[in-house]
Amino acid sequence: MPDSVPPTAPAGLKAGRPTAHAVTLTWSPARDNVAVKGYQLPRQAPGEPVRTQDLTATRAVVTDLAPGRRYTFWVRARDLAGNLGPKSQSVQVTTPPR
């Protein structure tokens, strides 16, 4: 029988202190009835489309940010069958100006 149960939402999304171009994000692992394969880390800045980074760890260093911009990040887990879980809570980060 195919796995149709999505993973839980990752918890505890936190952002470290941003620099003008980067921020480190961490979160607690999601749970799944079989196994979590990885995570999607979407982000959005005002006036820009959502950009998503695929990861296998519960830590990400995002290095292509612009100075003086506000970003919203959230995380979703994907299991081995490709089921995508719900969004985590979001976190907002404002990079300092140069």
Residue pairs with C-beta under 8 A, 6 or more apart in sequence:
2 81
3 33
3 34
3 79
3 80
3 81
3 83
4 81
4 83
5 32
5 33
5 34
5 79
5 83
6 32
6 77
6 79
6 83
6 84
6 85
6 86
7 30
7 31
7 32
7 36
7 77
7 78
7 79
7 83
7 85
8 30
8 31
8 32
8 77
8 85
8 86
9 30
9 75
9 76
9 77
9 85
9 86
9 87
9 88
10 27
10 28
10 29
10 30
10 39
10 58
10 75
10 76
10 77
10 85
10 88
11 27
11 28
11 88
11 89
12 26
12 27
12 28
13 25
13 26
13 27
13 73
13 74
13 75
13 88
13 89
13 90
13 91
14 25
14 26
14 27
14 91
15 23
15 24
15 25
15 73
15 91
15 93
16 23
16 24
16 25
16 26
17 23
18 65
18 93
18 94
18 95
18 96
19 95
19 96
20 65
20 67
20 68
20 95
20 96
20 97
20 98
21 63
21 64
21 65
21 66
21 67
21 95
22 61
22 62
22 63
22 65
23 61
23 62
23 65
23 71
23 93
23 95
24 59
24 60
24 61
24 62
25 41
25 59
25 60
25 61
25 62
25 73
25 75
25 91
26 58
26 59
26 60
27 39
27 58
27 75
27 88
28 58
29 36
29 58
29 77
30 36
30 39
30 77
30 85
32 77
32 79
32 80
32 83
32 85
34 79
34 80
34 81
35 79
35 80
36 77
36 78
36 79
37 56
37 78
37 79
37 80
38 54
38 55
38 56
38 77
38 78
39 54
39 55
39 56
39 57
39 58
39 75
39 76
39 77
39 78
40 52
40 53
40 54
40 55
40 75
40 76
40 77
40 78
40 84
41 52
41 53
41 54
41 55
41 60
41 62
41 73
41 74
41 75
42 50
42 51
42 52
42 53
42 73
42 74
42 76
43 50
43 51
43 52
43 53
43 62
43 71
43 72
43 73
44 50
44 51
44 71
44 72
45 66
45 69
45 70
45 71
45 72
46 70
53 60
53 62
62 73
65 71
65 93
65 95
66 95
67 95
67 96
67 97
67 98
68 94
68 95
68 96
68 97
68 98
69 94
69 95
70 92
70 93
70 94
71 92
71 93
71 94
71 95
72 90
72 91
72 92
72 93
73 90
73 91
73 92
73 93
74 87
74 88
74 89
74 90
74 91
75 87
75 88
76 84
76 85
76 86
76 87
76 88
77 84
77 85
78 84
78 85
79 85
